[in-house]
Structure formats: structure tokens, C-alpha cells
Amino acid sequence: MALFKRRTVGKAGEWFYCLEHKKVEEGPECPAKNRFGPYETRAEAERAMDTARERNLEWENDPKWHDGDRGTGGGSAS
């Protein structure tokens, strides 16, 4: 018998986006590995996938990320 149960505990007023069920939930209903959040509002949680897409695009186009190291030091000798 387990002494401690792992629970998905959240606070009222925290919003999450479940990646598995593709839905917004108040207080986490699903495991952390399957959700984005917490967000302050339902509207923010509804935009979670758009926000992630925008952040990925910013990261992919960040000049600090692509700092000229392409093709050097990658580990394979040609």
C-alpha cells in the first residue's frame, strides 16, 4: 500500500491547456507532462498552442541561437 498518492493538484483560478485532450482546464486535471500552464486567464490558456508556435518561431530566428557555428564542430569528420 502506497503511503503517498501522486495527485494532480491545482489552485482555483489557474488555467492549463491539456496537450493530450486538446482542451482548457481550470486547475490541472491531467499530468504535468501533458499540459502547458499555468495561465492567469482562460483566454491565455486557449491561446497556448499559438503562444508556443510564436515563441518557437522567435527562437528559431534568434540571431544568438544561430551564431555562425553551423557546420563547425558538429562531431563528424569529413
C-alpha positions in Angstrom: 0.0 0.0 0.0 1.4 3.3 -1.0 1.9 5.9 1.7 1.7 8.8 -0.8 -0.6 9.2 -3.8 0.5 11.3 -6.6 -2.2 13.9 -7.1 -2.7 16.4 -9.8 -3.3 19.4 -7.5 -4.0 22.9 -8.7 -5.4 26.2 -7.4 -8.7 27.7 -8.3 -8.2 30.4 -10.9 -5.2 28.7 -12.6 -5.8 27.6 -16.2 -4.0 25.0 -18.2 -4.0 23.6 -21.7 -4.0 19.8 -21.9 -1.9 18.6 -24.9 -3.4 15.2 -24.8 -7.1 16.1 -24.8 -6.6 19.5 -26.6 -8.8 21.3 -24.1 -8.5 24.1 -21.4 -8.9 23.0 -17.8 -9.2 25.0 -14.6 -6.8 23.6 -12.2 -4.8 20.8 -13.7 -6.8 17.7 -14.4 -4.0 15.9 -16.4 -0.4 15.1 -15.5 2.2 17.9 -15.9 3.9 16.2 -18.8 0.7 16.6 -20.8 -0.1 20.3 -20.2 1.0 23.9 -20.7 0.5 26.4 -17.9 -0.5 27.7 -15.5 -2.1 30.7 -17.2 -3.8 33.6 -15.4 -6.9 33.5 -17.6 -8.9 31.0 -19.6 -8.2 33.1 -22.8 -4.5 32.8 -22.3 -4.8 29.0 -21.9 -6.9 28.9 -25.1 -4.1 30.6 -27.0 -1.4 28.2 -25.6 -0.7 26.5 -28.9 -0.5 29.8 -30.7 1.8 31.2 -28.0 4.1 28.2 -28.2 4.2 28.4 -32.0 5.1 32.2 -31.8 7.8 31.5 -29.2 9.3 28.7 -31.3 9.4 30.9 -34.4 11.1 33.7 -32.4 13.7 31.2 -31.0 14.4 29.7 -34.5 15.0 33.2 -35.8 17.1 34.4 -32.8 20.5 35.6 -34.1 22.0 34.5 -30.7 20.8 30.9 -31.4 22.2 30.9 -35.0 25.6 32.5 -34.1 27.6 31.3 -37.1 28.6 27.9 -35.7 26.8 26.0 -38.5 28.9 23.3 -40.0 31.7 23.5 -37.4 32.4 21.3 -34.5 29.5 19.0 -35.2 31.4 15.9 -34.3 31.8 14.1 -37.6 34.9 14.4 -39.7 34.5 14.9 -43.4 
